[in-house]
Amino acid sequence: MRLLFLLIFLTSTTFAILGFKSITECNNDLTITRDAELMQCYHTAAISYAYLGSTSTARSTCLDIWERFGLGAADPDSDIVVKAGTTSNTCFYDIAMIARDPTICGYISSNRGSSAATSGLLGEAVTKDRCYREAERLAQIAPEHYYQTGQDNLCAIIFVLPLLLIGAFKGP
C-alpha cells in the first residue's frame, strides 16, 4: 500500500515538475473558463501522453477535442467548431512528430463539418502531406536506425566519414 502511494506521489510530482498535463487535470482546472482554453489544455495533455510513450492515449485525446467541441455543434460554421477542427489537426500533427509515426497523420481531416473546412480554406491537405513527409523523415533519423547496414545513416556521415578523411590526410 505504501509503495502504491509512493508511486502515485512520484508520478504526479514528475508530471507537475515537467509541465505534463492529463485530461483529468484539464477537466478539474478551475482557471479554465472557455472552451478554447480547454481545447489547448487537451492539446497539451495529448503531447504529454505522446512524450510518455502512450500514443494511443494521445491520439484519443486529440480526437476528443473534435468530438467534444466540434462534432454535433448547433452551428457548424461557428468559430469554436473551426477552432476545434484546427486544434485537433494540429494535435495529431504534433503527436505524429513526437512519436515519429506517419500513420497518425492519417487522422488529420479536412471534413470537420464547417464550410471553411470542407472548402479547403484551413489547409488540411497541405498539413497532412507535410505531416507524412516530416514524420517519415524523423522515423528515418531515429536513433534505433543509426546502425542499419546498407542504408545511409546519420552516424556514418557525422562520425565515421570525418575520421576516414583525417586518417587519409594524416597518412603513415
N, C-alpha and C positions, 0 to 999 in steps of 0.2 A: 504494500500500500504506500509506503514511504517512497519507494522507487518510482511508482507511478506519479505521485505528487511532484517529485523532483523533476521527472521527465517533462511533465506539463509546465512546470515553472520555467525550466530551461528553454523549452520551445517557445513559450510566449515572450520570454525575455529576449531571446535571439531575434524573434520577429520584430519586436519593438526597436531593438538596437539597430538592426539592419534596415529598418523602414519598410519591412514587408507588411502587407495587409491581407486580411482574409475577408470573405464575404460576410461573415458574422460581424466582424469589426465595422464593416461598411454599414450594415443594417442597424447596428447599435450606436453609431456615431451621432450624437445629438447636435453636433455642429453642422452637419449636412442638412440643409433646408430645401434644396432644389434638386429636381431630377437630374440636371446636368452635372451637379456635384456628385451625386450618387453614381452616375454613369462613369465619371472619371475615377471614382473610388473603386468601382468594379474593374475598370481597366487596370488600375494599379494592383489589385488583387490577382488578376489573371497573370500579370507579369511576375508577381511574387511566386505564384504556383509554377510558372514556367521555369524560373530560376531554381526552384526547389526540385525540379525534375518531374513534376506532375503535369505533363502536357494535356492529358485528358481532362483534368480539372480546369486547367487554363482555357482549353477550348470551350468547355461547357460554360465557363464564366463569361467568355466573350459572346457566346450565343445568348446567355441570359440577358445581356444588355439589350439586344434586339427584341427578345421575347417579352421582356418586362416593360420596355418603354416605347417600342415601335409597333409591335405586332398587335393588330386589333384596335389601334387608336381610332377615335371617332373621326378625326381629320387626318387622312394620310399625308397631307401636304403641310402639316404643322411643322414648326421649327424643331420641336422636340423629337418628332419622328425622323426628320432628316439628321439631326444630331445623333440619335440612336443608331441609325444605319452607318453613319460615318465613323462613330466611335467604335462600333462593333467591328467594322472592317479594319480600322487602324489597330485594334486589339489583336485581331487574327494575324495581321502583318507582323506586329511586334513579337508575338509568341513564336511565329514561324522563324523569325531571325534568331531568337534566343535558343530555340530547340534545334535549329538548323534542319528543319523538316519541311520540304517543299509541299508535302501533302496538305499541310494546314492552310496553305494559300488557296486551296480549293473552296474553303469556306467563305472567302471574300465574295460578296454577291452584289450585283447591281439591281437585283429585283427585290428591293426592300419596301415596295408599296407606294412611295411617293412619286409624283410625276417627274420631279427633278432627278430622282434615282433611275427611273426607267428610261428617261431620255438620254442618259449617259453624261449628264452635267457634272456629276460628282467624281468622275474619273476612275471608277472601279476597275474598268478593263485595263487601264494603264497600271494601276496599283497591283492588280492581280498578276499581270505579266512581270512587272518588276519584282514582285514578291517571289515568284518562281525562280527568276534569274538569280536574285540575291541569296535566297535560301540554298539553292543548288551550289552556288559558289562557296558559301560558308560551310556547307557539308563537305565539299572537296578539300578545303583547307583545315578541317578539324584535326586536332592532334592525333586522333586514332588513325588517320590516313597518312601520316608523315612517312612511314617506313614501308609503304607498299612497293614491291618491286615492279618494274615495267611501267611505272607511271611517273609523270613529273610530280615532284613533291617539294614542298617548301623547305624541308630540312636540307635536301641536296643542294638547292640553289643558294641558300643563305650560308650554310656551314661548310659543306664539302667542296664546292667549286672554288671558293677563295683559298682554301688550304691547298688544293691542287695547283692553283696559279702561283702561290707563294713557293711551293716546292719546285715548280718548273723553273722559276726565275732564279731561285737561290742556287740550285744545282749542287754538285757534289763537293 
